[in-house]
Amino acid sequence: MPTAILTGPPVPGSSLEGDLRSLGFDVRTAAGAAEAETLLAGVPGEDRVALVDTRFVGHVHALRLGLTDPRFPLSAIPGAVTAQRSGRQALTRAMARENSASAQGAGNGTLVEGLPDRVTAALDTDVHRPELGSLVAAVPADPQARNEVRQAVAAVDEEAVRLRSAVKARDGFFTTFCVSPYSRHLARWCARRGLTPNQVTTASLLTALVAAGCAATGTRAGYVAAGVLLLASFVLDCADGQLARYSLQYSTLGAWLDATFDRAKEYAFYAGLALGAARDGDDVWALALGAIILQSCRHVIDFSFAEGRAGSAGGPAAALSGRLDRVGWTVWVRRMIVLPIGERWALIAVLTAVTTPRVTFWVLLAGCAFAAAYTTAGRVLRSVRRPATDGDGAARAARALADLADGGPLSALAHRFRARGGVAAAALGAVLVTGSALVWGAGWQTVLAALAYVICSAAAVGRPLTGRLDWLVSPLFRAAEYGTVLVLAADAEVNGALPAAYGLVSAVAYHHYDTVYRIRGDAGAPPRALVRAIGGHEGRTLAVAVLAAVLTASGFTVALTALAVAVALVVLAESIRFWVAAHQGGAPAVHDEGEPA
């Protein structure tokens, strides 16, 4: 249980102790600085502890923001400072230094005055200071100032501020104007009933799975119900993040669940549409697989570019973007045309309800292709005009891009060729293997092309990925692997080949998303043993090419299914083990406020 240590003499009429208890703190009082230090040492090392000046006056939500956010080891607001387990030593050192420096003061009772702020100033590491906006947090020095601060507190609608801050600062047009105005009230309703963000995330997943089941019926009523339920799932998806911000219930496990469930919902719904179309005699599995391939490649482009630029941006493209940001309507237009998750799911829901799965997929593919071309072109322009970077930022980016490349044992063996190709080698390998699959299908030509892809993929990562366009290496690898599976499965022309390919690409894409989430959470890439066990991108591509060449169409379908199940079991088992262990081990909480997915 977290502990709050009140420092100083009690203030008549103060609600501070009750406010702290409402936030879950066990409240203790220290009349002097020495007693505060003793109480601090007595709090178990794994528990959160806070020092709070008894004269503090402010909003309860200001205290919540300053003292309960699990993402930061140390946090402070005027009159209060808190430390989690990872920040306890720094807080203890600062308390000892402050008491030692003040040992020549007038006496223990005097030394305790303003102790939390003095300890904060003595900290020798970074301290998070939340943006309070119109919320009030102050330590008035006399009764008149105290009355003035109390009037300032009463003048602000704290609940309205808390509701506004629950909404993501940067989001798409549909989410901002069509969902968040009411989903934040749903988030508050959930908070008041003790529901957690993870429970709301799970409810969103279950709703989407029911929507997929409705789509799989292949009836118009089923499609309408699927569209409505998909929108309901998205409302819950918004509400879980808003609940986390409203109540500051951030967690490592929650961030992982939110991200992975988004992908699971989308992939399950696409599969439901494909099954529904099959009931009407229309085979759209290739379109469904194309949709997840395009979406997965778009996401890896987003992440790779963010890592590859290593904090540097510039040139005419960036300058133009900055100028456009000052024209309000252009911001929303540019956010809408890249089809973030809100716009994308709204489009899918409406098209599912009023058209057919084939129309839905074709419109989705066209929209995502345009969005991918628009964003990638802009990022290429930014990259070619920016100066090269070096130092720690570039080294970190190179490590992240190398991890995201997902090279396996064959790529490591091929390093002995000593080639250094970067993005050019990756592009050449991708064109060779996917082009061969398109032209010759399953045959020895594609196997040879896959071998060439192995060599090119090794050459692409043969040097640190620090070039201006090296962030494109990983997206090219994803497009080559996924695209080859799609083309060879479609070439088999037997029932079940494309659904098996859909399962394989979904399992591999999960592994690639999991790699992204680990890197974003500063947890590093998945263990090399896992990457070797599932072959790496080049090993899987070669294996699929060989299987397509040596097996019959029916045998190839069985092999794809077995490969999909094996990859899914290995990847999911290790991923679940890692994230649950990280959560139980007290890993720093993560909450992504980046670009809309």
N, C-alpha and C positions, 0 to 999 in steps of 0.2 A: 504494500500500500504506500502511495507517495506521502511524503511528510512535508509540511510547511512549518517553518520556524519563524514565529513572529518576534521581531526584535524591537525592544523599547517598551516604555510604559503604555498601558492600555489607554485608548482614547474613548471618552464617554460617547455613547450613541453610535459608535462605528459598527457597521455590518460586515466588516472585513472577515472576521472569523467564520461567520455563517456562509459568506460567499466562497471562502476556500473549502469549507466542508462540502458545499454543493458541487464543487468541482472534483470531489473525491479525495481531498487531502486530509490526513490526520494532522491536526493543528497542535503545535506545542509553542510555549512562550518562553523567551529568554529575556531576563531583565538586564543582562549585561553582555558585553562582547565575549568575555571568557565563557560564560554559560552557553552562548550561542555556538561557540566553537566546540564545546563538549557535546552539546546536543547533535551537532552536525556529525561528529565522529561516531556517535551512537546509532545513527541510522544505518541499516544494512546496506552494504556496498552496491547491491543490485537494484535498490529502490531509488526512484526519483526523489530529490530533496530540493526545497526552495527556501530562500531567505526573503522575508517580506517585512517591510517597515510598517509598524503599527499605524503610522500616520497616513498610510496610503488611502487615496480617494480616487475612485474611477469606476468604469463599467466592468461588470462581471466578465463580459466577453473580452475585454482588454486583458484581464487576468488569465482567461482561458488561452488567448493567443500567446501570451508571454510565458505561461507556466506549464502548459500541457501538450504542446506540439511535439510529437514523438520523432520528428525528422531531424532535430538538432540536439547535439550533446549539451550545449550551453545556450541559454536564451535569457534575455533581460528586457524589462521595461522599467520606467522610472519607479523606484521604490521596491523593486523585486528582481531576483535573479534565481534561476533554476538550473539544475544539472541532472542529466541522466547518468546511467552507470559509466558510460564512456567519458563523461566530463567531470566525474566526481573528484578525481585526483587534482585536476586543475582548480576546482572550486576550493578544495581543502588547502591547497598551497596558497591560494589568494587570501583565504581567511587567516592563515597563519602569518603571512607577510603583513597583512593589514593590522592585525593585533600587535605584532611585534613592533611595527613602525609607530603605532599609537600608544605604545607602552608608557611613554612619558607624559600621557595626557592627564587631565585633571582627575580622572577616576573612572571606574568601570561603568557607572551609570551614564556618564557623559559620552564615553567612547561608543556606546551602542547607537547613539543618534546617527541616522543616515548610514548605518552599517551596510545594508544591501548594495547601495550605490557605490560605496567606497570599495567593497569587495569586487564589484563588477569592474571598476576602474583598475583594480590590481590584477585582474586575470591576464595571464600571459599567452592566451590563445584566442581564436576568433569566437565572437559571441553573436548569436543571431538576435537581431532587434526587429521584431515584426512591425510591419506598416499598420499603424492604428487608424489612419484616416481621421474621421470625425470622432472616434472614440476617445475617451478621456482617461489618462493615467497620470497622476501627479502626487507629489508629497508636499502639501502646503505647510508652511512654517508657522502659521499663527491662526487663531480662530477666524479672523476676517477672510484670510485667503482660503481657509477651509470652506467657508460658506460660499464663496465665489466659485470654487471648484464644484461643490455640490450643485449649484445652479447650472453650471455648464453640463454636468452629468444629466440632470433632469431635462435639459433642452434638446438632447439627442435621443432619437428613437433607436434604442440599442438593437431591438429585434429586427427592424428594417435594415439596419447596417449589416447585421449578421446574415440575413437572408440574401442581401445583394452580394456579399462576399462569398456566399456558397456557390455562386455561378462562376464557371471557368472564365478567366480573364480574356482568353482568346479562343473563339470558337466560330463555327460556321454560321451562315445566315439562318438556315432552317432551325438549328439548335437554339440560337440566341433569341430569335423572335417568335418561333412557333412551339418550342418545347420548354425552355427554361422558365418562362413566366409562370408556368404552373407546376413544373416538375420540382422546383425548389420548395414549394409548399408540401408536395408529397415527401420530399426529403425531411422536412421539419416534422411532418406527421410520423414518419418512421423513427426519427430521433426521440420523440416524446414517448414512443412505445417501446423503446429499448432495442430496436432492431439495429443491426450492424450493417455497414456497407457490404460486407461479404455475403450476408443473407440476401440483400437486395440484388447483388450481382448474380447470385445463384437463381433468384426468381426471374431475372432477365433471361438467363440461359434457358431455363425450363420453358418460359413463354415462347422463346424463339424455336425451341425444339418442337413444341406443339404446333407452331406456325408451319414448320417444315412438314410435319405430319399431315396437316390440313392440305398443304400444297401437293403432297404426294397422292392425294385422293384423285386428282385429275378432273375434279368437277368444278363448275363455276362457283358454287357455294363454298367449296373448299378453298378456291383461290381467293375469294373475297375475305373469308375468315383468316386466311394466311396473311393477307395484306394488313388487316386490322391488327392482328396479333403481332406482326413484325413491328408495327409502329408502337404498340404497347411495350414491346420488348425494348425498343430504343428509349422510350420515356423512362423505363426502369434503369436502363444503362446510364442515362444522364443523372438520374436521381442517386445512384450509388456514389458517384463522385461528389455530387453536391452534399450528400449526407456526410461524406468524409470531411469535406471542407467545413460544413456547418458545425459538426461536433468534434473536429480534429481527430478523427479516428483513422489515421493513416497507418498502413502497415506494409511490410515487404510482401507478405502473402497476398494481401488485398490488391496491390498493384499488379502482381503476377496474374491473379485470377481475372482481374478486369481486362487485362490485355489479351490473355489467351482465350477467354470466353468470347470476346468480340470476334476473334477469328473462327472459333468453333461455331458460333451462331451463323455467321455468314456462309461458311462452307456447308453446314447442315441445311441451310435454306436452299442453297443452289442445288444440292443433291435432291431435296424434296421436289423442287421444280422439275428436275430431270426425270425423277420417278413419275411425277404426275403427267408429264408429256408422254412418257413411254406408255402409260395407260391409254392414251389417245392415239397410239401408233406413231408418235413423232420422237425420233432419237436426237436429243440435244445434249448428250453427255460431252461431246467435243466442245460445245459452246460453254457448258458449265465449267469444264476444265480450263478452257481458255480464259474464263473470267477470273478464276482464282490465280492462274499464272500471272495475268496482267496485274492484278491487285497486289500480289506478293512482290512482284518486281518493282512496282511503284513504291511500296513501303521500304524495300531495301535501298532504293535510290534515295529516298528521304533521309534515311539514317546514314548511309555512306557519305552523302554530300555534307551532312552536318558534321560528321567526324573528319572528313577529308579537308575541309577548309580550315580546320584547326583555329577557329576564332577570327580568321581574317576574311574580310569582305571588302570589295571595292570595285572600282571601274565604272564605266558608264551604266551597265545594267543595274548595279546596286544603287547608283545615284538616281536613276530613273524610278526605281522602286520606291526610294525614299520620298521623292517628289509626289508620286502617286498616292502614297500613304497620307499625304496632307489633304487630299481630295476625298472626302468621306465615302462617296458612293463607289469609287473605284476599289476601295478596300473590300467591300462586300462582293462586288462583281468578281474580283480575282479569287476570293475565297470560294465562291460558288462554282466557278468553272473548273476548279480542280477536284470537284466531287468529293468533299470530305464525307465522313461517315454519315452525318445527318442527311445531307442532300442525297447521298447514294442510297441509303435505306428508304428514304421517302420515295425516291424514283422507283426502286424495286417494288415497294409495297403497292404503289398506285398502278404500275404496269401489271403486276401480278393479278390485281383485282379486276382490271378492265380489259386485259389483252391475253395473249398466250405466253407460255414459257419461252418459245422461240423468239417472239418479239421482245420480250423482257431482256433476254440475253443479248440480242443484237444491239438494242439501244444501250444497254449497260456497257458492252464492249466498245461501242463507238464513243460513248462519253468518257470512259476511262482511258481509251487510247488518245483522245484529244487532250485530256488532262495530263497524261503522262508526257506527251509530246511538248506541251506548253511548259510544264515545270522543268523537264529535262533540258530543253533548249535554253531556258533562262539560266539554269545552273551551269551549263557548259559555257555560256557567254561570260558569266561571272568568273568562272574558274580560269579561263584562258587569259583574262585580263588582270588577274590579281597577281601580286608578287609572290614568289616562292617563300615558304615559311620554314623555319628551322627551330631548334631548341626543344624544350620539353613538350610543347604543344604538338609539334610535328611528330615527335617520337611516339607520343601517346596515340595520335591519329593513325600512324603507320601500324602500330600494334593492333588497334581496333579493326582496321581494314584487313589486316592479315588474318585475324581471328574470324572475321565475317566471311572471308573467302572460303572457309570450310575445306581446305585441302587435306586429302587423305594420304595413305601410305604410298600410292602410286605416284602422286605428285612429289612426295619427298624423295622417292627413288630417282625420279627424273631430274632432280636438281643437279645431278652430276653432269648434266649436259652443259651447265654453266651459262645457259642463255639468260638474257636480261631483257625481257620484252615489255613488261608493264601492260598498260591498257591495250596496246596494239596487239600483243600476243593473245590476250584474252579475247579480243574481238575476232582475230583470225581463227582461233579454236572454236568459238561459238558459231561462226559462219560455216566452218568446215563440217562440224558434226550435224547441225540442224539442216544445213543445205543438203548434205548427203542423204539424210533421212527423208527429206522432202522429195529428192530426185530419184533415189534408188530404193527407198524403203528398207525393209529388212534384208540384208545381204552383206557380203564380204566388204563391199565398198564402204558401207556405214561403219563396219567394225574397224576398218583401216582409218576412217575419219575419226572415230572415237579414240583410237590410239594416238593419232595426231593431236587430238584435243587434250589428252593427258600430258603430252609434251608441252603444248602451248600453255596449259594451265600452270605447269611448273615454271615455265619461263616467265609468266606474268607476275609471279610472286617471288622470282629469283632475287629481287632486290627490294629494299624497303619501299612501300607504296607511298612515296612522298611527292610524286609528280602532280601537276595541276589537275590532270584528269584521271588519276589513279583511283578515285572514288567510284569510277564506272566499272572497275574490275569485278567486284562482287555482283552487281546487277547483271553483268554479262554472263557470269557463271550460272546465276539462277536461271536466266532466260535459256541458256544452252541446255542445262539439265532438264528443266521442266518441259521445254519445247520438244526435246528429243523424245521424251516419254510420251507426250501427246501425239506426235506424228507417227511413231511406231505403233502405238496402240490403235490409232485410227486406221493405219495401214493393214492391221490384222483382220479387220472386217468380220469379226465374230462377236456374238453377244457376250457381254461381260468384260471385254478387253478394256474399253474406255472407263467403265466404273472401277475396274481394278487399278487402272492408271490414275484415276481420280483419288483413290485411296492412298496410293503411293505418294503422289505429289502432296497430298494433304499432310501425310506423316512427315515427309521431308521438310515441307514448309514450316510445320510446327517447330522442328529442330532449328531452323534458321531464325524464326521469330524468337525462340527461347535464347538463342545466342545474342540477339539484339537486346533483349530485356536484361540479360546478365551484364552485358557491357554497360548499358545505361545505368544499372544499379551499382556500378563499380565492383562487381563480383567477379570479373574476369570471364573468359570464354569457357564453354564446357570442357571437361577434361579431354586430353588427347586420346585417352583410351576409348572414350565414347565415339569420337570422330573416326578413329581407326576401325572400330567395331562395325560402324555402318558404312565404311568404305570411302568417305569423303565424296565430294561432288563428282570428281573425275572417275572414281572407282564405280560409283553407281551408274554413271552414264555409260561407261564401257560395259558393265555387266548387263544393262538393259539391251545394248546393241548386240552383244553376243547371244543373249537369250533369244532375241527376236530372229537372229540369223540361223540358229541351230535347232530351234523348236518349231513344232507346228503352231498354227494360230491358236488352237485350243490349249496346247501346252504352254505357250507364251502367256496366255491369260492366267493360267494356274500359277505360273512362276511370278508374274506381277503381283498376284494376290498374296502369295507367300512372302514375297519381298516386302510388300506394304505392311503386312501383319508383323513381320520381324522388326522392321524399322520402328513401327509405332510402339511396340512393346518395349524395346530397348530405350528409345528416346523418352517415352512417357515415364517409365520407371525411374530413370536417372533424374529427369527434370523434377518430378514430384518429390523424390528424395532430397534433392538439393534445396528446393524452395521451402519445404516444410522444415528442414534442418536449419536453414537460414532464419526462418521466422522464430523457431524455438530457441535459437542461439542468440536472439536479441540483435539481429542485423539491423542497421539503421533503416528506418521507414523510408519508403520511396513514394512519391506522388508526382506523376508526370503531368506537367502543365504545358507541354510543347504543342506542336502542330496537331490539328485534328487528324485522326487516323483515316 
